[in-house]
Amino acid sequence: MESEKRKKAVALRYESDRDNAPVVVAKGGGETAKRIIELAKKNNIPVVEDSQLTEALIRIEVFEEIPPVLYEAVARVLVFIQRARSLQAQP
């Protein structure tokens, strides 16, 4: 029987008037990941599951910008979130 992989989570911040690139603001596995996800949901922050992107982002230190190699992948997530929020705002 294969054991369940330990859940991981990474929280990003991107404010175009403040940040040059998205910044890792929290990361962790297990209970920490669970707490990051709970806090995001509680604060109506979208949660996107992408295990490959999470594996790449978890290697970045907290409060560091993501490297240029991850810009495209993170941009796709940000566009997805923006579109989802736009759809929710429609009557």
N, C-alpha and C positions, 0 to 999 in steps of 0.2 A: 504494500500500500504506500503510495506516494504522499509525503507530508505536504500540507498546504504551505505555499510560499509566504514568507513574512511580508505583510503589507507595508508599503512605503508611500510617503507623500512629500510633496514639495509645494510650498506656497511662494508665489511670485507677486511682485509689485511692479507696475509700470505706470508712471505718471509722466506724460510727454513733456510737461513743463519743468519736471524735476529730474528725470532719469534719462541718461543717454541710451540705455537699453534696459530690458527687464532685469530686476534684481531678486535674488533668492532671499526671502525674509524668514522662512522657517523650513525645516526639513527633518525627517526622521522616519523611523520604522516602528512597527509594533504599536504599542500604546500611544507613542508620540504621533504616529501617522493617524491613528484613530482620532486623536484629539484635534489635530489640524483639520481633518475632514469635518468633524462635528462643529468646530468653530466657524468654518467656512459656511456650512449649511445654515447654522444659526444666524449668521450675518448676511444671508442671501448672496453669498459669493459663490459663483458657479464652480462646480467640481467636474473636472474632465479626467477620465481615466485613460492613460496612455503609458503602459509599463516601460516601453523603450525610452520614451522621453524622460520619464521619471528616473530611470537608471542613469541617464546622462546628467540630469540636473542635480541628482543627489550628491554628485561628486564636487559640486561647486560650494564654496564656503558661504555661510550666511552673511548677508549684506554685500555680496559680490555681484557684479553684473554678469549675465550669462555671456559666454563667448560667442563671437560672430558665427561660428559653425552651427549654433543652435537657433539663430535668428529666424530662419525660415520655418522651422518646426514650431517654435513658440508663436510666431506670427499667425500661423494657421489656427492655433488654439485661441488666440485673442480675437481673431475674426469670427470664429465659431461662436464665442461667447457674446460678442457684440451683436451678431445676427440673432442669437437666441433671445437676448434682452430686447431687441427691437420687436421681435414677434410677440413677446409677452406684453409689451407696452401697447400693442394694437388692440383696439376695442373689439 
